[in-house]
């Protein structure tokens, strides 16, 4: 268990702000960045970093959902359908986290983030659905402020989305990744635009993270002081991410997501070897 000092709290606050900015900007919840930041920069044990990360995921989910409410970006119907699978996977991930060694968890973290980056790069030419009139039972529509036009989309390959949500719930709680898997899957294979996928994922990840955070807290791996500092930092960073994200085009967000995730994957591999 690391010794909590004022310097450690300040560093965690700053790392939380950086993670919140990137996580909100890319719809990944911040956990995909905060965990490696805490492990690689601060040297905190992996499971403690995951526990802290999950608390920030809950805070980010609340902040992003409140900020995007009323804009049509959050697909409540789709989110409720997928949340059942995500919550089940999240509970399983929290229970299995203590069966794996920290090195195994770090390697798994690198593999998952690297795979997300590769999928994102492979789908860079994928066009965002614009126009149309029939969103179907689970689709949606909203006005894209960046494009200056209405966007209507249908949800495709729902079984793929459900399976991805189950896996995402498990891996997210196991590794503190937040929405790192659901966003690229919904965008790449299920026909959901990047902004809608990010907002819907942010709405969902709070419930998933709660189920896992309770387990980590019960096992004594959640340090309240670090969690509070990280949550405060993430809230500050999330506000900046929301403003910046509204000005960037979807393809720009995909490229940024891929670059950052590849960097995280390489860093975690180097740390675990």
N, C-alpha and C positions, 0 to 999 in steps of 0.2 A: 504494500500500500504506500503510495508516494506521500511525502510530507507536504502538506498544504502551506505555502508561504505566500505573502503578498505579491511577490514577483510572479509566482506560478499563476495566481489568480488573474493578474494583469495580462500575462501572455495568453492565457486561456480566453480572456475577454477579446483580445485582438484576433486570435485565431477563429473564434466564433463569428466575429464580424466578417472576416474574409470568407468563411464557409457559408454564412448566410447570404452574402452577396452573390457568390457563385451558384449556390444551391437554388435560390429563388430565381435567378436569371435563367437557369437551365431546367428548372422544375424537378430537381433531384433531391430537394429537401435539406441539403447541406451536410447530411451525414456522410455522404461519399467523399467529402473533402475534410470534414472535421476529424474523422477517425485517423486518416494518415497524418494529418497535421499534428495531432496529439501524440501519436506513436513515434513519428519520425523526428519531429521538432522538439517535443517536450520529453519523450522517452517514457510515457505512461504505458503500463501494461495494456495489452490489446482489449481484454474484456472490460476493463475499467473505462477505456476510451469509447467502447461501444455503448456502455451504460450511459455515459455523459451524452453521447451523440443522440441516443434515443429520446432523451429529455428535450434536446433542441429540436428534434424532428416534430415533436408534439407542439412546441411553441411556433415553429415555422408554419406548420399546417394551419394552426389557428389564425396566424397573421395573414397568410396568403389567401385563405378562404374568405376572411373578412374583407380584404382589399378588393378581391375579384367578384364578390357577391353582387348580383344585379347586372353584370356585364355579359352574362350568357356564356362565359368561358367554362364554368364548372358544369359538367354534365351529371346532374344528380341521379338520373335514372341509370345511366351506365355505372356510375360510382357505387350505387347501392347493390347492383348485381354483382360487381366484381369484389366488393368489400367482404362478402361472405367467405370467398376463397382466400382472400388476402389475410383476413383475421385468423383463419384456421392455420394457414402457413406460418403466420407470425408466432402463434402460440407454440407450434412445433419447433420453430427455430430457437426460441428462448429456452426450451427444455433440452435441446441437443447441443447448445453452445458449450456446455461444460464437459461434453464428451470428447471434444477435440482439443489438441494442443494449440498454444498461441501461434506457433510457427505454421501449423496447418491452416489456421484461420487467416493468417496474413497472406499465405499463398493463394488461398481460395478468394480472398478479397482482390488480389491482383488479377487472377484469372477472370473473375466476374466483371471487373471494371474494364479490363482489356477487351473482353468479348463485346461489351456494350459499345465501346469506342469503334471496334471493327464494324459492327452492324450499322452504326451511325454513318461511318464513312462510306460504306457500301450503298447506302440509300441517299446520298447527297443529291442525286439527280431526281429523287422522288418529288413530284409536284404536289404542292398543297392544294386540297380541293377547294375551289372557289366557285360560287354561284350555285345553280341547282335550285330545286324547290321542294323536294321530298326528303327529309332527313330520316324517315323510317321510325320504327318504335324506339330505338335507342340512340339515334343520331341527335344532332343539334344544329343550331345556327347562332351566329354572333357577328358583330361588326368589328373587323380588324382595323384598328386605328392606324397601324403602320401602312397597310395596303390601301386604306381609304375605301373599302368596299365590304359588302356582306359576304360571309362565308357560311356555306351549308354543307354538312357532311353526313354520310351514313356510316354506321359501324359495320365493318366487315370482319369475317372470321371470328365470331364471338367465342367459339371454343378455344381458339388460340389465346384470346384475351383472358379467359378464365384460367387456363393452365398457367399462363404467364403470371397472373395475379397470385396463384397458389405458390409458385416458385418464388416470386418476388417477396411475398410475405415471409416465407421461411428464410430466404437469404438476407432480407432487409433486417430482420430481428437478429439473425445470427451474426451479421457483420456491421449492423448499424448504418445501412446504406440508404434508408429512406425510400424514395421513389426511383432509385437508379435503374431499375429494370423495366418498370411499367411504362415510363415515358417513351423510350425508344421503341418498345414493342407496339404500343398503341399507335404511335406515329408511323412506324415503318410498315406494319402488316395489317393494321386494323382500320385504316382510313381516317384516323382522328388527327386533325391538324396539331402542329407542335404546341401552339398556345393553349388549345383546349385540353390536350393530353397532359401538359404541365399543370394546369389549374385543377383538373380532375384528380390527378395523382396527388397533388398537395392536399386536396380535401380528404383523400382516402388514408394517407400515410399516418395521420394523427392517431386514428383508431388502432392501426397496426402497431405503431410504436408503443402505445400505451400497454398493450398486452405483453410486450417484451420487457418494457421498463420495470413493470411490477415484479417480474421474475428476477431481474438483475438486482433490484432493490432488496428483495427478500434474501438474496445470497450475500449481501453486503458489499457489492461491487460499485454501487452508486455513491459518489462523494458529493454531498449536497453543495459545498462551497464551489467546487469546480462546475457543477451542473448549473448553478445560478449564474456564474460568470459567463459560461458558454451561452446560456439562453439569452442573457442581456445582449451579448455581442451579436448573436444571430438575429435578434430583433432589429438591431441597428443596421446590420448588413442587408437584411431582407427588404427594408424600406428603400435602400439604394438600388437593389436588384429589381424591384418592381418598376421603378421609374426608368431605369436603363433598358429593361427588357421591352418596354412598350415602344422603344425607338429602333430596335434592331429587327432585321428581317429574319424569317424562320431559317433560311439557309445559313445565315451568319451564326445563329444560335447553335445549329447542328455542328458546324465546323469548330466552334469554340468548345462545345461539349466533347467532341472527339479528341481534340488536342489536350484538354485538361485531364480527361480520363486516361489517355495513354501515358501521360506524365505520372499520374497517380499509380498506375499499374507497374510501371518500370521502377518507381521509387519503392513500392512495397516488396517487389521481388528482390531488389538490392538489399533491402533491410532484413529480409528473412533468410538470405543465404549466407 
